[in-house]
Amino acid sequence: MTTTDEILRKYTQKIESQMKSSSSSEGYSKSYSQFKQDMLSEMSPYKKWVDSLGSIIKLKLSEKERVKIQKNLDIAHLDIEASQSASLAVVAMISTIFITLLSTLTIVFLGNTFPIGFAFLGLILSGFIYYYLYSMPVRLANIWRLKASAQMIPAILYVVIYMKHTSNLEKAIQFASEHLEEPLALDFRKVLYDVEIGKYPTIKQSLDIYLENWKDYASEFTESFHLIESSLYEPSESRRVNTLEKALQVILDGVYDKMLSYTREIRTPLTNIYMLGIILPTLALALLPLAAIVIGGTLKWYHVFVLFNLIIPLGVYFMTSEVLLKRPGGYGETSILEKSPLYPKYISRKPWMIAGLIAIPLFIIGLLPFLFQVDAVTNLLHLKSDYTFEEMKLPFFQDQLFFDFKEVGTKTIGPFGIGGMMLSLFIPMSFAVYLSVAYKLKTQEIIKSRKETKELEHEFTNTLFQLGNRLGDGIPAEIVFAKVAESTQGQKTQSFFALVNQNIQQLGMPVDEAIFNNERGAIIYYPSAILATSMRILVESVKKGLQIAARAMMSISDYIKNIQKINERLRDLLAEVISDMRSNMVFLAPLLSGIIVGLTAMIAIILNKLKTLSALTAGGEGSEIPGLGSIGNITNLFDINGIIPPYFIQASVGIYLIEIIIILTGTLVTVDSGKDVLQEKYELSRFLKKGMTLYLITTFISTLALVGLAAIALTGLG
């Protein structure tokens, strides 16, 4: 006969094993430390620079500034002192100034004039570097917030669902930390870690200290957790459950209200970015050819390159950064890239190699005007260094050279010809093709998998309701999967439930193994955070009883539907802003840039033709243009040798447009979905393809059309 001690010992062991399987508090320190090390890999370069250079100069910051910087570093989970971070910015600025000064003196000692423009640009660059590095803690903290805030609603959902059947805050936070995605999971582990090492005596105190970081940025997140904490003190079960449900509703309403306000606030800044970063610089391009003449030819192509490919993009980047810093938390993409089974393809170098094989020949074609000036190349191919339009059997400007390099003293300048400008189109084309092809190959499969997962999650809300009903009818969890699979024929979720049932019936697995087994578990083939978490809650709640499990599944179904409705409303709010940004980026900016480049080519062709006519007349004075005077006077005033070759203007504009598309794509994706690297690269491949295709076609057509008009207008002067 079984004794009382044996019965107690038997069931004590069983209960302890169940408690260990559901939530174990051991190993917080080890798991947090390892998790933090893995999670902070992308921020480690900055930390390495701070560790190596941040101690060269000892800076003493004001207490207010030190607290501000340190707070941002702590939010980003970086073990760096505020003074070290500020010292890195100062050291980098001094180093840049020193390099600029050394380079300037070297140029002077080599016998050249003092490069005022170079020195000025070096000083501007040093200022940019200082600002960039000094404000780096703010950006890193904001990146962390954007990533973490995307998991806020799921975090509250997981804690609420767990506490509805088990009123234990510590276990609820541990459950959320195990099933949330990074980086908010790291924050929750830090809350548990601080209690384990004795930094705070209770989980509530540790959580309250952590929530102080979100008080100003996401107050609804803080309020929701305080409601969850207050549910622990409710005297009745019904009031406790109502308080928990209120916590979830608070964060849903708070996120919606803040995003509504954000959509109104960012309209003016985005308009300013478009006008100051795209429209005005593009219009300024039309003045560059004549401006170079007016200021005596001191404006060179490399000045244009630095201005349009370094200074203006940096300005646009900082302007967009200010817009993104104001983005509220709580809404965005929550899927973690590293968990996808297609992640190895995403990080593979093969797409870069394939894109390079396509882009390199295009880049070489763009360099042909300069390659033809190399005697070794032309002798090898038995070609001339340049050809006239007449030699190429073209019916216009027959006396003009295709590349048209000019000898000015001991220097060769150019190319000024229409052929050189057309070939320059291959320079930005090669960069655009390289990035577009590489990112498309990297993301097309994994983004397709994500879309299929989202479709599965959309169906899963209704399936969860059915699952809850079956459990409420008293059907055991081992049998309920077969019932749900039968009633969901033709849906994506049907195959998941069928696979779970197959593992249970044919392989004899328990429910948790049938779903989460590392080799045969059904969840392996369906990488969805919502699906995995719902099944985890099912496994946990079934241990409490079928009725509790049924209520949990129905609650999750209702909550997920509410979250999906909120997400749809937010997308509607952002639709107009995103549509404006997209049209400006891939339509208006490329179209305007292409027309402006065509105008610069036309100006160069006209001046070139007038220069030729002036040389053919006696002393340049024998031919006149009605209303403008002699051709000689015009060419003396507007000398083609003083303008910037259209080749370099087009190349600079094309690269500038690529940089603007990259910056604005990152802004668009962050505004719409939070920090989402996968979506950003996928959209960049699409926008580069659309925007640069339109730019190249517009430039080609506008150049031919405007040059053709110039040819007709100057026919009578020939």
C-alpha positions as CSV (number, residue, x, y, z in Angstrom):
1,M,0.0,0.0,0.0
2,T,1.3,3.4,-1.0
3,T,2.2,5.6,1.9
4,T,1.5,9.3,2.3
5,D,5.2,10.2,2.1
6,E,5.5,8.3,-1.2
7,I,2.5,10.1,-2.7
8,L,3.9,13.5,-1.5
9,R,7.3,12.7,-2.9
10,K,5.9,11.5,-6.2
11,Y,3.7,14.6,-6.9
12,T,6.3,17.0,-5.5
13,Q,8.8,15.7,-8.1
14,K,6.2,16.0,-10.8
15,I,5.2,19.6,-9.9
16,E,8.8,20.6,-9.6
17,S,9.6,19.2,-13.1
18,Q,6.6,21.1,-14.6
19,M,7.7,24.3,-12.9
20,K,11.2,23.9,-14.3
21,S,9.9,23.2,-17.8
22,S,7.7,26.2,-17.7
23,S,9.9,28.8,-16.2
24,S,13.4,28.4,-14.7
25,S,15.1,31.3,-13.0
26,E,18.6,29.8,-13.1
27,G,21.3,31.1,-15.3
28,Y,20.1,34.7,-15.7
29,S,23.6,36.1,-15.4
30,K,25.1,33.7,-17.9
31,S,22.2,34.1,-20.4
32,Y,22.1,37.9,-20.1
33,S,25.9,38.3,-20.6
34,Q,26.0,36.0,-23.6
35,F,22.9,37.5,-25.1
36,K,24.3,41.0,-24.6
37,Q,27.5,40.0,-26.3
38,D,25.7,38.6,-29.3
39,M,23.2,41.5,-29.5
40,L,25.7,44.3,-29.5
41,S,27.9,43.1,-32.3
42,E,26.7,45.9,-34.7
43,M,27.6,48.6,-32.1
44,S,31.0,47.1,-31.3
45,P,33.0,49.1,-33.9
46,Y,32.0,52.4,-32.2
47,K,32.9,50.9,-28.8
48,K,36.3,49.8,-30.1
49,W,37.0,53.3,-31.4
50,V,36.0,54.8,-28.1
51,D,38.2,52.3,-26.2
52,S,41.2,53.0,-28.4
53,L,41.0,56.8,-28.9
54,G,38.5,58.0,-26.3
55,S,41.1,58.1,-23.5
56,I,43.8,60.1,-25.4
57,I,42.3,63.4,-24.2
58,K,40.7,63.7,-20.8
59,L,37.6,65.9,-21.0
60,K,35.7,67.2,-18.1
61,L,32.1,67.6,-19.0
62,S,29.5,69.6,-17.2
63,E,27.3,67.4,-14.9
64,K,24.2,68.1,-17.0
65,E,26.0,67.1,-20.3
66,R,27.6,64.1,-18.7
67,V,24.3,62.8,-17.4
68,K,22.6,63.3,-20.8
69,I,25.3,61.4,-22.7
70,Q,25.6,58.7,-20.1
71,K,21.9,58.1,-20.2
72,N,21.9,57.6,-24.0
73,L,24.9,55.2,-23.7
74,D,23.1,53.2,-21.0
75,I,20.0,53.0,-23.1
76,A,22.1,51.6,-25.9
77,H,23.6,49.1,-23.4
78,L,27.2,50.2,-24.1
79,D,29.8,50.0,-21.3
80,I,31.3,53.4,-22.2
81,E,31.9,56.5,-20.1
82,A,30.4,59.8,-21.3
83,S,33.8,61.5,-21.2
84,Q,35.3,58.8,-23.4
85,S,32.6,59.3,-26.0
86,A,33.1,63.1,-26.1
87,S,36.8,62.7,-26.2
88,L,36.5,60.5,-29.4
89,A,34.7,63.3,-31.1
90,V,37.4,65.9,-30.2
91,V,40.2,63.6,-31.2
92,A,38.6,62.9,-34.5
93,M,38.1,66.6,-35.2
94,I,41.7,67.5,-34.3
95,S,43.0,64.6,-36.4
96,T,40.9,65.8,-39.4
97,I,42.2,69.4,-39.0
98,F,45.8,68.2,-38.8
99,I,45.5,66.0,-41.9
100,T,43.9,69.0,-43.8
101,L,46.7,71.3,-42.6
102,L,49.4,68.8,-43.5
103,S,47.9,68.2,-47.0
104,T,47.5,71.9,-47.6
105,L,51.1,72.6,-46.7
106,T,52.3,69.7,-48.9
107,I,50.4,71.2,-51.9
108,V,52.0,74.6,-51.2
109,F,55.5,73.2,-50.9
110,L,55.1,71.4,-54.2
111,G,54.9,74.8,-55.9
112,N,51.2,75.2,-56.2
113,T,49.1,78.1,-55.0
114,F,47.4,77.9,-51.6
115,P,44.3,75.7,-52.0
116,I,41.7,77.8,-50.2
117,G,38.8,75.6,-51.3
118,F,40.5,72.4,-50.1
119,A,41.3,73.9,-46.8
120,F,37.8,75.2,-46.3
121,L,36.2,71.8,-47.2
122,G,38.6,70.2,-44.7
123,L,37.4,72.4,-41.9
124,I,33.8,71.8,-42.8
125,L,34.5,68.0,-42.8
126,S,36.1,68.2,-39.4
127,G,33.0,70.0,-38.1
128,F,30.8,67.3,-39.5
129,I,32.9,64.6,-38.0
130,Y,32.8,66.2,-34.6
131,Y,29.0,66.6,-34.7
132,Y,28.5,63.1,-36.0
133,L,30.6,61.4,-33.3
134,Y,29.5,63.7,-30.4
135,S,25.9,63.0,-31.3
136,M,26.5,59.2,-31.8
137,P,25.2,58.2,-28.3
138,V,21.9,59.9,-29.2
139,R,21.6,58.1,-32.5
140,L,22.6,54.7,-31.0
141,A,20.0,55.2,-28.2
142,N,17.4,56.1,-30.8
143,I,18.3,53.0,-32.9
144,W,17.9,50.9,-29.8
145,R,14.6,52.6,-29.0
146,L,13.2,52.1,-32.5
147,K,14.1,48.4,-32.5
148,A,12.9,47.9,-29.0
149,S,9.7,49.9,-29.4
150,A,8.6,47.6,-32.2
151,Q,8.2,44.9,-29.6
152,M,6.3,46.9,-27.0
153,I,2.8,45.8,-27.9
154,P,3.8,42.1,-28.1
155,A,5.6,42.5,-24.8
156,I,2.5,43.8,-23.0
157,L,0.5,41.1,-24.7
158,Y,2.7,38.3,-23.5
159,V,2.8,39.6,-20.0
160,V,-0.9,40.1,-19.8
161,I,-1.8,36.7,-21.3
162,Y,0.6,35.0,-18.9
163,M,-0.6,36.9,-15.8
164,K,-4.3,36.2,-16.6
165,H,-3.7,32.6,-15.7
166,T,-0.7,33.0,-13.4
167,S,-0.5,36.1,-11.3
168,N,3.3,36.2,-11.0
169,L,5.1,39.3,-12.4
170,E,8.6,37.7,-12.3
171,K,7.6,34.6,-14.3
172,A,5.6,36.8,-16.7
173,I,8.6,39.0,-17.5
174,Q,10.8,35.9,-17.8
175,F,8.2,34.4,-20.2
176,A,8.2,37.6,-22.3
177,S,12.0,37.7,-22.3
178,E,12.2,34.2,-23.6
179,H,9.7,34.7,-26.5
180,L,10.2,38.4,-27.4
181,E,12.6,39.3,-30.1
182,E,15.7,41.4,-29.6
183,P,16.4,44.0,-28.4
184,L,13.5,44.4,-25.9
185,A,14.2,40.8,-24.8
186,L,17.6,41.9,-23.7
187,D,16.0,44.7,-21.6
188,F,13.8,42.3,-19.9
189,R,16.6,39.9,-19.2
190,K,18.5,42.9,-17.7
191,V,15.6,43.5,-15.4
192,L,15.8,39.9,-14.1
193,Y,19.6,40.0,-14.0
194,D,19.6,43.1,-11.8
195,V,17.4,41.2,-9.3
196,E,19.5,38.1,-9.4
197,I,22.8,39.9,-8.7
198,G,21.1,41.8,-5.8
199,K,21.2,45.2,-7.4
200,Y,17.5,45.6,-6.6
201,P,15.6,43.6,-3.9
202,T,12.4,43.0,-5.9
203,I,11.3,42.5,-9.5
204,K,8.9,45.5,-9.2
205,Q,11.7,47.9,-8.1
206,S,14.0,46.7,-10.9
207,L,11.2,47.0,-13.5
208,D,10.2,50.5,-12.2
209,I,13.8,51.7,-12.6
210,Y,14.0,50.3,-16.1
211,L,10.7,52.0,-17.1
212,E,12.2,55.4,-16.2
213,N,14.1,55.1,-19.5
214,W,10.8,55.0,-21.4
215,K,8.9,57.6,-19.4
216,D,9.5,60.5,-21.9
217,Y,9.8,58.4,-25.1
218,A,6.9,56.0,-24.7
219,S,4.8,56.9,-21.7
220,E,2.0,54.5,-22.7
221,F,4.4,51.6,-22.3
222,T,5.2,52.8,-18.7
223,E,1.5,53.3,-17.9
224,S,0.6,49.8,-19.2
225,F,3.2,48.2,-16.9
226,H,2.1,50.1,-13.9
227,L,-1.4,48.8,-14.5
228,I,0.0,45.3,-14.8
229,E,1.7,45.8,-11.4
230,S,-1.4,47.2,-9.8
231,S,-3.3,44.0,-10.9
232,L,-1.3,42.1,-8.3
233,Y,-3.1,44.0,-5.5
234,E,-6.7,43.6,-6.8
235,P,-8.9,41.8,-4.3
236,S,-11.1,39.9,-6.9
237,E,-10.3,37.9,-9.9
238,S,-12.6,39.8,-12.2
239,R,-11.1,43.2,-11.3
240,R,-7.6,41.7,-11.8
241,V,-8.4,40.5,-15.3
242,N,-10.1,43.8,-16.2
243,T,-7.0,45.7,-15.0
244,L,-4.8,43.5,-17.2
245,E,-7.0,44.0,-20.2
246,K,-7.0,47.7,-19.6
247,A,-3.2,47.7,-19.7
248,L,-3.2,46.3,-23.2
249,Q,-5.8,48.8,-24.3
250,V,-3.7,51.7,-22.9
251,I,-0.7,50.9,-25.0
252,L,-2.8,50.3,-28.2
253,D,-4.5,53.7,-27.8
254,G,-1.3,55.5,-26.8
255,V,0.6,54.2,-29.8
256,Y,-2.2,55.2,-32.2
257,D,-2.5,58.7,-30.8
258,K,1.2,59.4,-30.9
259,M,1.6,58.1,-34.4
260,L,-1.4,60.3,-35.4
261,S,0.4,63.3,-34.0
262,Y,3.7,62.3,-35.6
263,T,2.2,62.1,-39.1
264,R,1.1,65.7,-38.7
265,E,4.5,66.9,-37.4
266,I,6.7,65.4,-40.1
267,R,5.0,66.8,-43.1
268,T,6.7,70.2,-43.0
269,P,10.2,68.8,-42.2
270,L,9.9,66.3,-45.0
271,T,8.9,69.1,-47.4
272,N,11.9,71.1,-46.3
273,I,14.2,68.1,-46.8
274,Y,12.9,67.7,-50.3
275,M,13.2,71.4,-51.2
276,L,16.6,72.0,-49.6
277,G,18.1,68.6,-50.3
278,I,16.8,67.9,-53.8
279,I,15.0,70.7,-55.6
280,L,17.4,73.6,-54.8
281,P,20.7,71.6,-55.4
282,T,19.3,70.3,-58.7
283,L,18.3,73.8,-59.9
284,A,21.7,75.1,-58.9
285,L,23.2,72.6,-61.4
286,A,21.7,74.7,-64.3
287,L,23.9,77.6,-63.2
288,L,27.1,75.7,-62.8
289,P,28.4,75.9,-66.4
290,L,28.0,79.7,-66.5
291,A,29.0,80.2,-62.9
292,A,32.4,78.5,-63.6
293,I,33.0,81.1,-66.4
294,V,31.9,84.1,-64.4
295,I,34.3,83.3,-61.5
296,G,37.2,82.9,-63.9
297,G,37.3,79.1,-64.2
298,T,38.3,78.6,-60.5
299,L,35.3,76.3,-60.0
300,K,36.5,72.8,-60.9
301,W,34.8,69.5,-61.4
302,Y,36.1,68.1,-58.0
303,H,34.5,71.1,-56.3
304,V,31.2,70.0,-57.7
305,F,31.9,66.4,-56.7
306,V,32.6,67.4,-53.1
307,L,29.6,69.7,-52.9
308,F,27.0,67.4,-54.4
309,N,28.4,64.0,-53.3
310,L,29.6,64.8,-49.9
311,I,28.4,68.0,-48.3
312,I,24.8,68.1,-49.6
313,P,24.1,64.3,-48.9
314,L,25.6,64.8,-45.4
315,G,23.2,67.7,-44.9
316,V,20.3,65.7,-46.0
317,Y,21.3,62.8,-43.8
318,F,21.4,65.0,-40.7
319,M,18.1,66.6,-41.6
320,T,16.4,63.2,-41.9
321,S,18.1,62.1,-38.7
322,E,16.3,64.9,-36.9
323,V,13.0,63.7,-38.3
324,L,13.6,60.1,-37.2
325,L,14.6,61.1,-33.7
326,K,11.1,62.4,-33.2
327,R,9.5,59.1,-34.2
328,P,7.4,57.6,-31.3
329,G,7.8,54.1,-30.2
330,G,5.4,51.2,-30.1
331,Y,4.8,50.6,-33.8
332,G,6.9,48.9,-36.4
333,E,8.2,45.6,-37.9
334,T,8.9,43.0,-35.2
335,S,10.3,40.0,-37.1
336,I,14.0,39.4,-36.4
337,L,16.1,38.8,-39.4
338,E,18.6,36.4,-37.9
339,K,15.9,33.9,-37.1
340,S,14.8,33.3,-40.7
341,P,16.0,30.0,-42.2
342,L,17.0,32.0,-45.3
343,Y,19.3,34.3,-43.3
344,P,22.5,32.5,-44.6
345,K,21.5,33.6,-48.1
346,Y,21.0,37.1,-46.9
347,I,24.5,37.4,-45.5
348,S,26.1,35.5,-48.4
349,R,28.8,37.4,-50.5
350,K,27.7,35.7,-53.7
351,P,25.1,38.4,-54.6
352,W,27.9,41.0,-54.3
353,M,30.1,39.0,-56.7
354,I,27.3,38.6,-59.2
355,A,26.4,42.3,-59.1
356,G,30.1,43.2,-59.5
357,L,30.4,41.1,-62.6
358,I,27.6,43.1,-64.1
359,A,28.6,46.5,-62.8
360,I,32.3,46.5,-63.6
361,P,32.0,46.3,-67.4
362,L,29.5,49.2,-67.2
363,F,31.9,51.2,-65.2
364,I,34.7,50.6,-67.7
365,I,32.5,51.7,-70.5
366,G,31.9,55.0,-68.6
367,L,35.7,55.5,-68.5
368,L,36.2,55.0,-72.2
369,P,36.7,58.8,-73.0
370,F,39.8,58.7,-70.7
371,L,40.9,55.2,-71.8
372,F,41.0,56.4,-75.4
373,Q,43.5,59.1,-74.4
374,V,46.0,56.4,-73.3
375,D,48.3,55.7,-76.2
376,A,48.9,52.1,-75.1
377,V,45.1,51.4,-75.4
378,T,44.6,53.1,-78.8
379,N,47.7,51.5,-80.3
380,L,46.7,48.1,-79.1
381,L,43.2,48.5,-80.7
382,H,44.5,50.4,-83.7
383,L,42.1,53.3,-83.0
384,K,42.4,57.1,-82.9
385,S,42.1,59.0,-79.6
386,D,39.0,60.8,-80.9
387,Y,36.7,61.0,-83.9
388,T,34.5,63.7,-85.4
389,F,30.8,63.3,-85.8
390,E,31.4,63.2,-89.6
391,E,33.8,60.3,-89.3
392,M,31.2,58.5,-87.2
393,K,28.6,59.1,-90.0
394,L,26.4,61.3,-87.8
395,P,24.3,64.0,-89.5
396,F,24.8,66.9,-87.1
397,F,27.8,68.9,-85.7
398,Q,30.0,67.1,-88.2
399,D,33.0,69.1,-87.4
400,Q,32.7,68.5,-83.6
401,L,34.7,65.8,-81.8
402,F,33.0,62.9,-80.1
403,F,35.0,63.1,-76.9
404,D,36.5,66.6,-77.4
405,F,39.5,66.9,-75.0
406,K,41.2,70.3,-75.2
407,E,44.8,71.3,-74.7
408,V,45.2,74.4,-72.4
409,G,48.8,75.1,-71.9
410,T,50.4,71.9,-70.5
411,K,47.1,70.5,-69.3
412,T,44.4,68.5,-71.0
413,I,40.8,69.2,-70.0
414,G,37.5,67.7,-71.0
415,P,35.7,65.7,-72.3
416,F,33.4,68.4,-73.6
417,G,31.8,66.4,-76.4
418,I,28.3,64.9,-76.5
419,G,29.8,61.4,-76.8
420,G,31.7,61.7,-73.6
421,M,28.7,62.9,-71.7
422,M,26.6,60.0,-73.1
423,L,29.2,57.5,-72.0
424,S,29.3,59.2,-68.5
425,L,25.8,57.8,-68.0
426,F,27.4,54.4,-67.4
427,I,29.2,55.7,-64.3
428,P,26.0,56.1,-62.1
429,M,24.4,53.2,-63.9
430,S,27.2,50.9,-62.7
431,F,26.8,52.0,-59.1
432,A,23.0,51.7,-59.3
433,V,23.1,48.3,-60.9
434,Y,25.6,47.0,-58.4
435,L,23.5,48.0,-55.4
436,S,20.2,47.1,-56.9
437,V,21.2,43.7,-58.2
438,A,23.0,42.7,-55.0
439,Y,20.2,43.8,-52.6
440,K,17.6,42.1,-54.8
441,L,19.4,38.8,-54.8
442,K,19.9,39.1,-51.0
443,T,16.3,40.0,-50.1
444,Q,13.9,38.6,-52.7
445,E,13.5,35.2,-51.2
446,I,13.6,36.2,-47.5
447,I,11.1,39.1,-48.1
448,K,8.8,36.6,-49.9
449,S,9.0,34.3,-46.9
450,R,8.2,37.2,-44.6
451,K,5.1,38.1,-46.7
452,E,3.9,34.5,-46.6
453,T,4.4,34.5,-42.8
454,K,2.3,37.6,-42.5
455,E,-0.5,36.0,-44.5
456,L,-0.2,33.0,-42.2
457,E,-0.4,35.2,-39.1
458,H,-3.5,37.0,-40.6
459,E,-5.3,33.7,-40.9
460,F,-4.0,32.5,-37.5
461,T,-6.2,34.9,-35.5
462,N,-9.4,33.1,-36.6
463,T,-7.8,29.7,-36.2
464,L,-6.9,30.5,-32.6
465,F,-10.5,31.3,-31.9
466,Q,-11.5,27.8,-33.3
467,L,-8.7,26.3,-31.2
468,G,-10.1,28.0,-28.1
469,N,-13.6,26.7,-28.8
470,R,-12.4,23.1,-29.2
471,L,-10.5,23.3,-25.9
472,G,-13.5,24.9,-24.2
473,D,-15.6,21.9,-25.3
474,G,-13.3,19.6,-23.3
475,I,-11.3,18.2,-26.2
476,P,-7.7,17.3,-25.0
477,A,-4.8,19.2,-26.6
478,E,-3.5,16.0,-28.1
479,I,-6.7,15.6,-30.2
480,V,-7.6,19.3,-30.8
481,F,-5.0,19.8,-33.5
482,A,-6.6,17.1,-35.7
483,K,-10.0,18.8,-35.3
484,V,-8.8,22.2,-36.2
485,A,-6.8,20.9,-39.2
486,E,-10.1,19.4,-40.5
487,S,-12.0,22.6,-40.2
488,T,-9.3,24.8,-41.9
489,Q,-8.9,23.0,-45.2
490,G,-7.5,25.2,-47.9
491,Q,-5.9,27.7,-45.5
492,K,-2.2,28.1,-44.9
493,T,-2.7,27.3,-41.2
494,Q,-4.1,23.9,-42.0
495,S,-0.7,22.4,-42.9
496,F,0.7,23.6,-39.6
497,F,-2.0,21.9,-37.5
498,A,-1.8,18.8,-39.7
499,L,1.9,18.6,-39.1
500,V,1.5,18.9,-35.3
501,N,-1.1,16.2,-35.3
502,Q,1.1,14.0,-37.4
503,N,4.0,14.3,-34.9
504,I,1.6,13.5,-32.0
505,Q,-0.3,10.5,-33.6
506,Q,2.5,8.9,-35.6
507,L,5.7,9.7,-33.6
508,G,4.1,9.7,-30.2
509,M,5.4,13.1,-29.3
510,P,3.9,15.2,-26.5
511,V,2.3,18.5,-27.5
512,D,5.3,20.7,-26.7
513,E,7.7,18.3,-28.6
514,A,5.4,18.1,-31.6
515,I,5.5,21.8,-31.9
516,F,9.0,22.8,-30.7
517,N,11.2,19.8,-31.2
518,N,14.5,21.0,-32.7
519,E,14.5,18.4,-35.5
520,R,10.8,17.6,-36.2
521,G,8.8,20.3,-34.5
522,A,6.2,22.0,-36.7
523,I,7.3,25.5,-35.8
524,I,10.6,25.0,-37.7
525,Y,8.7,25.3,-41.0
526,Y,6.6,28.3,-39.9
527,P,9.0,31.0,-38.5
528,S,6.4,33.3,-37.1
529,A,6.8,35.0,-33.7
530,I,3.0,35.2,-33.2
531,L,2.6,31.5,-34.0
532,A,5.4,30.4,-31.7
533,T,4.3,32.6,-28.8
534,S,0.7,31.5,-29.1
535,M,1.7,27.8,-29.0
536,R,4.0,28.5,-26.0
537,I,1.1,30.0,-24.1
538,L,-1.1,27.0,-25.2
539,V,1.5,24.6,-23.8
540,E,1.8,26.6,-20.5
541,S,-1.9,27.2,-20.0
542,V,-3.0,23.6,-20.7
543,K,-1.1,22.6,-17.6
544,K,-3.5,24.8,-15.7
545,G,-6.6,23.3,-17.3
546,L,-8.4,23.1,-20.6
547,Q,-10.8,26.0,-19.7
548,I,-7.8,28.3,-18.9
549,A,-6.2,27.3,-22.2
550,A,-9.4,28.0,-24.1
551,R,-9.7,31.5,-22.6
552,A,-6.1,32.2,-23.3
553,M,-6.4,31.2,-27.0
554,M,-9.5,33.3,-27.4
555,S,-7.9,36.3,-25.6
556,I,-4.9,36.1,-27.9
557,S,-7.2,35.9,-31.0
558,D,-9.0,39.1,-29.9
559,Y,-5.9,41.0,-29.0
560,I,-4.1,40.1,-32.2
561,K,-7.2,41.3,-34.2
562,N,-7.1,44.6,-32.3
563,I,-3.4,45.0,-33.0
564,Q,-3.9,44.3,-36.7
565,K,-6.6,46.9,-36.8
566,I,-4.4,49.5,-35.1
567,N,-1.6,48.7,-37.6
568,E,-3.9,49.2,-40.5
569,R,-5.1,52.5,-39.2
570,L,-1.5,53.6,-38.7
571,R,-0.6,52.6,-42.3
572,D,-3.5,54.7,-43.5
573,L,-2.2,57.7,-41.5
574,L,1.3,57.3,-43.0
575,A,0.1,56.5,-46.5
576,E,0.1,60.1,-47.7
577,V,3.5,61.0,-46.3
578,I,5.1,57.9,-47.6
579,S,3.5,58.3,-51.0
580,D,4.8,61.9,-51.3
581,M,8.3,60.8,-50.3
582,R,8.3,57.9,-52.8
583,S,7.0,60.1,-55.7
584,N,9.6,62.8,-55.0
585,M,12.4,60.2,-54.7
586,V,11.7,58.0,-57.8
587,F,9.9,60.4,-60.1
588,L,10.3,64.1,-59.6
589,A,13.9,64.2,-58.5
590,P,15.2,61.9,-61.3
591,L,13.1,63.7,-63.9
592,L,14.3,67.2,-62.9
593,S,17.9,66.1,-62.6
594,G,17.8,64.5,-66.1
595,I,16.4,67.7,-67.7
596,I,19.0,69.9,-66.0
597,V,21.9,67.7,-67.2
598,G,20.5,67.9,-70.7
599,L,20.6,71.7,-70.4
600,T,24.3,71.7,-69.3
601,A,25.1,69.5,-72.3
602,M,23.3,71.9,-74.6
603,I,25.2,74.9,-73.2
604,A,28.5,73.1,-73.7
605,I,27.7,72.2,-77.3
606,I,26.6,75.8,-78.1
607,L,29.8,77.3,-76.6
608,N,31.9,74.6,-78.4
609,K,30.2,75.4,-81.7
610,L,30.7,79.2,-81.2
611,K,34.4,78.6,-80.3
612,T,34.9,76.6,-83.6
613,L,33.1,79.3,-85.6
614,S,35.2,82.0,-84.0
615,A,38.4,80.2,-84.9
616,L,37.4,79.9,-88.5
617,T,36.7,83.7,-88.9
618,A,39.4,86.2,-89.4
619,G,40.6,87.0,-85.9
620,G,37.3,85.8,-84.5
621,E,35.6,89.1,-85.5
622,G,34.1,88.4,-88.9
623,S,30.8,86.8,-88.0
624,E,28.1,88.3,-85.9
625,I,24.9,87.1,-84.2
626,P,22.1,89.5,-84.6
627,G,21.4,91.3,-81.3
628,L,24.4,89.8,-79.5
629,G,27.5,91.1,-81.4
630,S,30.4,89.2,-82.9
631,I,31.1,85.6,-82.1
632,G,34.6,86.5,-80.9
633,N,33.2,88.8,-78.2
634,I,30.8,86.0,-77.1
635,T,33.5,83.3,-77.0
636,N,35.8,85.7,-75.1
637,L,33.0,86.3,-72.5
638,F,31.9,82.6,-72.4
639,D,35.0,80.6,-73.0
640,I,34.3,76.8,-73.1
641,N,37.7,76.1,-71.5
642,G,36.4,77.7,-68.3
643,I,33.3,75.6,-67.9
644,I,33.0,72.3,-66.1
645,P,32.9,69.4,-68.6
646,P,29.3,68.0,-68.8
647,Y,30.9,64.5,-68.3
648,F,31.7,65.4,-64.7
649,I,28.5,67.2,-64.0
650,Q,26.4,64.3,-65.1
651,A,28.5,61.8,-63.2
652,S,28.3,63.9,-60.0
653,V,24.5,64.4,-60.4
654,G,24.0,60.6,-61.0
655,I,26.0,59.6,-57.9
656,Y,24.2,62.4,-55.9
657,L,20.9,61.0,-56.9
658,I,21.9,57.5,-55.8
659,E,23.0,58.8,-52.4
660,I,19.7,60.7,-52.0
661,I,17.7,57.6,-52.9
662,I,19.7,55.6,-50.3
663,I,19.1,58.2,-47.6
664,L,15.4,58.8,-48.3
665,T,14.7,55.1,-48.6
666,G,16.1,54.6,-45.1
667,T,14.0,57.4,-43.9
668,L,10.8,56.2,-45.6
669,V,11.2,52.6,-44.2
670,T,12.0,53.9,-40.7
671,V,9.0,56.2,-40.7
672,D,6.7,53.4,-41.9
673,S,8.1,50.3,-40.1
674,G,10.7,51.3,-37.6
675,K,14.2,50.1,-37.9
676,D,13.9,47.3,-40.5
677,V,17.1,46.5,-42.3
678,L,15.6,43.8,-44.5
679,Q,12.8,46.0,-45.8
680,E,15.2,48.9,-46.2
681,K,17.5,46.9,-48.5
682,Y,14.6,45.4,-50.4
683,E,13.0,48.8,-51.1
684,L,16.4,50.3,-52.0
685,S,16.8,47.7,-54.7
686,R,13.4,48.7,-56.1
687,F,13.7,52.4,-55.8
688,L,17.2,52.5,-57.3
689,K,16.0,50.5,-60.3
690,K,13.0,52.8,-60.8
691,G,14.6,56.1,-60.0
692,M,17.8,55.6,-61.9
693,T,16.1,54.1,-64.9
694,L,13.9,57.2,-65.2
695,Y,16.9,59.5,-64.7
696,L,19.1,57.8,-67.3
697,I,16.2,57.7,-69.9
698,T,15.3,61.4,-69.2
699,T,19.0,62.5,-69.4
700,F,19.5,60.6,-72.7
701,I,16.3,62.0,-74.3
702,S,16.6,65.5,-73.0
703,T,20.3,65.7,-74.1
704,L,19.5,64.5,-77.6
705,A,16.4,66.8,-77.9
706,L,18.2,70.0,-76.5
707,V,21.4,69.4,-78.5
708,G,19.2,68.8,-81.6
709,L,17.5,72.1,-81.0
710,A,20.9,73.8,-80.6
711,A,22.1,72.2,-83.8
712,I,19.1,73.6,-85.7
713,A,19.5,77.1,-84.1
714,L,23.2,77.3,-85.0
715,T,22.9,75.9,-88.5
716,G,22.7,79.3,-90.1
717,L,26.0,80.4,-88.4
718,G,28.0,77.6,-89.9
